[in-house]
Amino acid sequence: MIAKMKTLLRSVLSQRTRSALKFDYLRLRARLRNQRRRDLTPPHPSLHFGCGRRHIADWTNSDVAGSPFDLDLAAPLPWRGEVFETIVSQQVIEHLDLKTEVLPLFRELARTAKPGAEIWLSCPDLAKVCQSYVDNGGAALKGDRESRWDVDWMEGMPASQIVNVLFHQGNEHKNLYDFDLLRWALQETGFTNVERQTEPDFLARFPEFPERRDDFHALYVKARRSA
């Protein structure tokens, strides 16, 4: 019966819908698990949220699933106030809606961060994506992606399609940021001293993190929790 139901759903629901339903299920599961967990002390004072498979030693690694501490980033965080000295996230916030998810998340991060704590974020850079399209129709962005991953590209497809990939990524991306927009979002939610950074800056500060080689298209920023 279960096998027949799965086959039926595959025939009716699009891949995007199935992926969205799976993600929402994982979010619900994580939220239910943390429903009664409040005012927790994290195992480490450094938070790595949206960690994926990159579990960094001596950090509190968290994601919606498959992490040492699964949680829904769109829900209140389970930790008590002013516990984190450092917060890091790479290529995560673009998957969340700015108004309903990112701004509330940033407020929660400010609540759980100690005064003066550092936050480092990276995401696709709206300005770099647009500039690459103007300069060369997206060819440089496509070449950058091909240098790092296998790219399933239909024969003859113009390089401009890479702009859609970065903006939407199979309907996973919700919001791209340039420096001004991300700085505004951080300043609105309790952070200050927002500065543009690069991946080499990030790796110099946190050598324990693996290299992503995404500086060509990514925006890196550093800020501090307001005192």
Secondary structure, 3 states (H helix, E strand, C coil): CHHHHHHHHHHHCCHHHHHHHHHHHHHHHHHHHCCCCCCECCCCCEEEECCCCCCCCCCEEEECCCCCEECCCCCCCCECCCCEEEEEEECCHHHCCHHHHHHHHHHHHHHHEEEEEEEEEEEEEHHHHHHHHHHHCCHHHHHHHHHHCCCCCCCCCCCCHHHHHHHHCCCCCCCCECHHHHHHHHHHCCEEEEEEECHHHHHHHCCCCCCCCCCCCEEEEEEEECC
